[in-house]
Amino acid sequence: MTNLNNALVARASLRTWYADHARTLPWRLKPSLYGTWLSEILLQQTRVETGLPKWHLFLELFPTVGHLARASESEVLKAWEGLGYYRRATLLHKAAQAIEAAGGFPTSYVAWLKLPGVGPYTAAAIASIGLGEAVAAVDGNVQRVVARWAGITDPVDGKSGAQAVQSVADAWLDHEAPGNHNQAVMELGALVCTPRNPFCNLCPISINCASANNPDMWGGLPTKKLKKKVQRWELTWHIARFENYIVAIQRPESGVWAKLWAFPETPPSADLHPLGELMKPITHLLTHRRIEAIFQGWTAPNKAAMETYATEIGGEVMTWDELEKCAMPRLVTKVFDELRGK
């Protein structure tokens, strides 16, 4: 059990520290349920500096939840382009439609949990920040701060470790200002109790921390279960073209890059002439995959041959400009201009 006095000291210290050190972020300056919800979804597994411009873009393109709900899925995926984990965008869109159909935002932690793409952490963050509900939010930053402070050695992604972290987070929770408190702990993890080389000398709760100034402790916490082995994926994309036309294909509704547009993995069967590799192979990393991508070029004698190839594989003939308007994997966008220039 967490020592109550220590928990109270930590709570008070966090409140004071956050008041002085909270970053000026747009969803904090003009708080709204919509802005808070967008920020929580956009920043999942994404750095603030990467998610911030996307937050502004989403508010520009979809200023209300109604605009987001009525947008097409392809528009939402295109706006999301570059953030990865595209299923988050699909679920965000479905959640917006559910909110629109219900006539308003959920009004409690339990109600937020019922929306697509909203798990316990996200629901707790939104309910505490946007609704003032006293519920502790536990994300990766909070896991790290709590595990180090309390000396929790069980894997935080396992049952016992997760329960231990949640117990401390609940004991810390400031019921008078739960939103600011949750943000304070997350902010501490982002700015001070960093994954590598934490700034223990700047930490407001170091006095009772089991890991403070102890590299042997903070260097090994939090612990997690063994990661899945990274799989190697040898990927060949076939870039077939005639004049300004290319053949593109939308990926399946599930799996890697679901519903995004890319190039065919099936080579043309006839009529198109091989050009060889258009550029050096590209290495691209996903969470559990190391992709070695090869871009094989082909040229067609006419547009009809392109259309035949596209029909055979379930793809489409389009111009480079048309493809650029579609949502594409990061692996495509980072070589798009070079491939078009070929």
C-alpha positions in Angstrom: 0.0 0.0 0.0 1.1 3.5 -0.7 2.0 5.6 2.4 -0.9 8.1 2.7 1.3 10.9 4.0 3.8 10.4 1.1 0.9 10.4 -1.4 -0.5 13.7 0.1 2.9 15.3 -0.1 3.3 14.2 -3.7 -0.2 15.5 -4.6 0.5 18.9 -3.1 4.0 19.1 -4.8 2.6 18.1 -8.2 -0.1 20.8 -7.9 2.5 23.5 -7.2 4.9 22.3 -9.8 2.3 22.1 -12.6 1.1 25.7 -11.9 4.6 26.9 -12.6 5.7 24.6 -15.3 2.7 23.5 -17.4 3.4 23.9 -21.1 1.2 26.4 -23.0 -0.7 24.1 -25.3 -3.7 25.3 -27.4 -6.2 22.8 -25.9 -5.3 24.1 -22.5 -5.6 27.8 -23.4 -9.2 27.4 -24.7 -10.4 24.2 -23.3 -13.3 22.3 -24.8 -14.4 18.7 -24.8 -13.9 18.5 -28.6 -10.4 20.0 -28.4 -9.4 17.8 -25.4 -10.7 14.6 -27.1 -8.9 15.4 -30.3 -5.6 16.1 -28.5 -5.9 12.8 -26.6 -6.5 10.8 -29.7 -3.9 12.6 -31.8 -1.2 12.3 -29.2 -1.5 8.6 -28.6 2.0 7.2 -29.4 2.8 10.6 -30.9 5.1 13.4 -29.8 3.5 16.7 -28.9 5.5 18.6 -31.6 4.3 16.1 -34.2 0.7 16.1 -33.0 0.3 19.8 -32.5 0.1 20.9 -36.2 -2.3 18.0 -36.8 -4.5 19.3 -34.0 -4.7 22.7 -35.6 -5.3 21.1 -39.0 -8.2 19.0 -37.7 -9.8 22.0 -36.2 -9.4 23.9 -39.4 -10.8 21.2 -41.5 -13.4 19.9 -39.0 -14.2 22.8 -36.6 -16.9 20.9 -34.8 -17.6 17.3 -34.0 -20.5 17.6 -36.5 -18.1 18.5 -39.3 -15.9 15.6 -38.4 -18.8 13.2 -38.3 -20.1 14.3 -41.7 -16.7 14.2 -43.4 -15.8 11.2 -45.5 -13.5 8.6 -44.1 -11.0 9.3 -46.9 -10.9 13.0 -45.9 -10.2 12.0 -42.3 -7.5 9.6 -43.3 -5.9 12.2 -45.5 -5.9 14.7 -42.6 -4.3 12.0 -40.4 -1.6 11.2 -42.9 1.8 11.0 -41.4 0.8 10.1 -37.8 0.7 6.3 -38.3 -1.6 3.9 -36.5 -4.3 4.8 -39.0 -6.9 2.8 -37.2 -7.0 5.6 -34.7 -8.3 7.9 -37.4 -11.0 5.4 -38.5 -12.2 5.0 -34.9 -12.0 8.8 -34.3 -14.4 9.2 -37.3 -16.7 6.5 -36.0 -16.8 8.1 -32.5 -17.6 11.5 -34.0 -20.6 9.9 -35.8 -21.7 8.3 -32.6 -21.5 11.6 -30.7 -23.4 13.3 -33.5 -26.1 10.6 -33.5 -26.4 10.9 -29.7 -26.9 14.6 -29.9 -23.9 15.5 -27.7 -20.7 14.5 -26.0 -20.7 11.8 -23.3 -21.0 13.2 -19.8 -19.1 10.7 -17.7 -16.0 8.4 -17.7 -18.2 5.4 -18.2 -20.1 6.9 -21.1 -16.8 8.0 -22.8 -15.6 4.4 -22.6 -18.4 3.3 -24.9 -17.1 5.2 -27.8 -14.9 3.6 -30.5 -11.2 4.2 -29.9 -11.7 5.3 -26.3 -10.0 3.2 -23.7 -9.6 3.6 -19.9 -6.8 6.1 -20.1 -8.4 8.3 -22.8 -11.8 8.2 -21.0 -10.2 9.1 -17.7 -8.2 12.0 -19.3 -11.2 13.5 -21.0 -13.6 13.0 -18.1 -11.2 14.6 -15.6 -9.9 17.4 -17.8 -13.2 18.2 -19.6 -15.8 17.3 -17.0 -14.0 17.5 -13.7 -14.7 13.9 -12.8 -12.3 12.5 -10.1 -10.7 9.6 -12.0 -7.0 8.9 -12.3 -5.6 8.7 -15.9 -2.7 6.3 -16.5 -0.7 6.5 -19.7 2.9 5.7 -20.5 4.2 8.8 -18.8 2.2 8.1 -15.6 3.3 4.5 -15.6 7.0 5.6 -15.7 6.6 8.3 -13.0 4.6 6.1 -10.6 6.7 2.9 -11.1 9.9 4.8 -10.4 8.4 6.8 -7.4 6.9 3.7 -5.8 9.6 1.3 -6.9 7.1 -1.0 -8.7 9.1 -3.8 -10.3 6.3 -5.9 -11.8 5.7 -5.3 -15.5 3.4 -2.3 -15.8 1.7 -4.0 -18.8 0.9 -7.0 -16.7 -2.0 -7.4 -14.3 -0.2 -7.0 -10.9 2.0 -4.2 -12.2 -0.9 -2.3 -13.7 -2.9 -2.7 -10.5 0.0 -1.4 -8.4 0.4 1.7 -10.7 -3.4 2.4 -10.6 -3.4 2.1 -6.8 -0.7 4.8 -6.5 -2.3 7.0 -9.1 -5.7 6.7 -7.3 -4.0 7.6 -4.0 -2.3 10.6 -5.6 -5.4 11.9 -7.3 -6.4 15.5 -6.4 -10.2 15.3 -6.2 -10.5 19.1 -6.2 -8.7 19.5 -9.5 -8.5 16.0 -11.1 -7.9 17.4 -14.6 -4.9 19.5 -13.7 -3.6 16.8 -11.5 -3.7 14.2 -14.3 -2.0 16.6 -16.6 0.6 17.4 -14.0 1.7 13.7 -13.7 1.8 13.3 -17.5 3.7 16.6 -17.8 6.2 15.5 -15.2 6.8 12.3 -17.2 7.2 14.3 -20.4 9.5 17.0 -19.1 11.3 15.7 -16.0 10.9 12.0 -15.4 12.0 11.2 -19.0 12.7 7.6 -20.3 16.4 8.2 -20.3 18.4 10.5 -17.9 15.6 11.9 -15.8 16.1 15.3 -14.2 15.8 14.1 -10.6 17.3 17.4 -9.3 14.3 19.2 -10.8 11.6 16.8 -9.7 9.0 18.1 -7.2 8.4 14.6 -5.8 11.9 13.3 -5.6 12.0 13.5 -1.8 9.9 10.3 -1.4 10.9 8.7 -4.7 12.4 5.2 -4.6 14.4 5.8 -7.7 15.6 9.4 -7.3 19.3 9.9 -8.3 19.6 6.1 -8.5 20.4 5.0 -12.1 20.2 1.4 -11.2 16.5 1.9 -10.2 15.3 4.5 -12.7 17.3 2.9 -15.5 15.3 -0.3 -15.2 11.8 1.1 -14.4 9.2 0.7 -15.5 9.5 -2.9 -16.6 7.4 -4.4 -19.3 6.8 -7.8 -20.7 9.1 -9.1 -23.4 8.4 -7.4 -26.7 7.3 -9.3 -29.8 10.2 -10.1 -32.2 10.5 -7.6 -35.0 9.5 -9.2 -38.3 11.4 -8.5 -41.5 9.1 -7.7 -44.5 10.6 -7.7 -48.0 8.2 -5.5 -49.9 8.3 -4.8 -53.6 6.0 -2.1 -55.0 5.5 -2.0 -58.8 5.3 1.6 -60.2 3.6 1.3 -63.5 3.2 4.4 -65.6 2.2 5.9 -68.9 2.8 9.6 -69.4 1.4 11.1 -66.1 -0.7 8.1 -65.2 0.1 5.5 -62.7 -1.6 2.4 -61.2 -2.5 2.7 -57.5 -4.4 0.3 -55.2 -6.3 0.8 -52.0 -5.1 -1.6 -49.3 -7.5 -4.0 -47.5 -9.8 -2.9 -44.7 -7.7 -4.6 -42.1 -4.0 -5.2 -41.6 -1.0 -2.9 -42.1 -2.0 0.5 -43.7 -5.7 -0.5 -43.8 -7.6 1.5 -46.5 -4.6 3.6 -47.5 -3.5 4.0 -51.1 -0.2 2.6 -52.3 1.3 0.8 -55.2 0.6 -2.8 -56.4 2.6 -5.6 -55.0 1.6 -7.8 -57.9 3.7 -7.2 -61.0 2.1 -6.7 -64.5 1.5 -9.9 -66.4 2.0 -8.6 -69.9 2.4 -5.6 -72.2 4.4 -3.4 -69.7 8.1 -3.1 -70.0 10.3 -3.4 -66.9 12.6 -0.5 -66.0 14.4 -2.0 -63.1 14.6 -0.4 -59.6 13.7 3.3 -59.7 15.7 4.1 -56.5 17.7 2.5 -53.8 15.8 0.2 -51.4 14.2 2.0 -48.4 14.2 0.7 -44.9 11.1 1.7 -43.0 10.3 0.7 -39.4 6.8 0.0 -38.0 6.1 -1.2 -34.4 6.8 -4.9 -35.0 8.1 -4.8 -38.6 11.2 -3.8 -40.4 10.3 -3.2 -44.0 12.8 -3.4 -46.8 11.0 -1.7 -49.7 12.0 -2.0 -53.4 10.4 0.2 -56.0 10.2 -1.6 -59.4 9.5 0.6 -62.4 7.3 -0.4 -65.4 6.3 1.6 -68.5 3.2 0.9 -70.5 2.7 1.4 -74.3 -0.7 3.1 -73.8 -3.3 3.9 -71.2 -5.4 0.9 -72.2 -2.6 -1.4 -71.0 -2.5 0.4 -67.7 -6.3 0.0 -67.3 -6.0 -3.7 -68.1 -3.3 -4.1 -65.4 -5.4 -2.1 -62.9 -8.4 -4.3 -63.5 -6.5 -7.5 -63.0 -5.3 -6.5 -59.5 -8.3 -4.4 -58.4 -6.5 -1.1 -58.6 -7.1 2.2 -60.4 -5.4 4.3 -63.0 -4.9 7.8 -61.8 -2.6 10.8 -62.2 0.1 11.6 -59.7 -1.9 14.6 -58.6 -4.9 12.5 -57.9 -2.9 10.0 -55.9 -1.4 12.8 -53.8 -4.9 13.7 -52.7 -5.4 10.2 -51.3 -4.3 9.1 -47.8 -1.0 7.2 -48.2 1.4 5.4 -45.8 4.4 7.4 -44.6 6.6 5.1 -46.6 4.9 6.4 -49.8 4.8 10.0 -48.9 8.5 10.2 -48.0 9.5 9.0 -51.5 6.5 10.4 -53.4 8.3 13.3 -55.0 11.3 11.3 -55.9 9.2 8.6 -57.6 7.2 11.2 -59.5 10.3 12.8 -60.6 11.6 9.6 -62.1 
